[in-house]
Amino acid sequence: MNKSLIILPLLLVSGASFAFSWDSKQENINLTAGVSDSREGAYQLGRDFASNIQQSSPKKLKRTLGIYEYGLKTNSIQIDNSHIEVDEFATAQGNVKYRAIVNLGYSYDIRESN
């Protein structure tokens, strides 16, 4: 009887530890880094933005990238790759402006129930 009282809680605890697994997700997002009067200025804005993102903490990345998944392992968020695009557009007054768009590839882990 005493052995069964000891074994039962151990089985419950060990069974609970295997009730989930980690799954890795990969996503892409386009973020606007800013607008400039010149193409070179827009590229610089994009480079600065991408550099700041690369150096951000996982907690800040969670907010910046808008990751709100149940079971998210925040410390697993990382930027895998990035590239910069410059979009030319005209304002209502006819002025040409350049928009820096940073395309980020990122990954993170989430806990999934078995």
Secondary structure, DSSP 8 states (H G I E B T S, - for coil): -HHHHHHHHHHHHHHHHTSEEEEEEEEEEEEEEEEESSHHHHHHHHHHHHHHHHTS-HHHHHHHHT---TTEEEEEEEEEEEEEEEEEEE-TTS-EEEEEEEEEEEEEEEEEE-
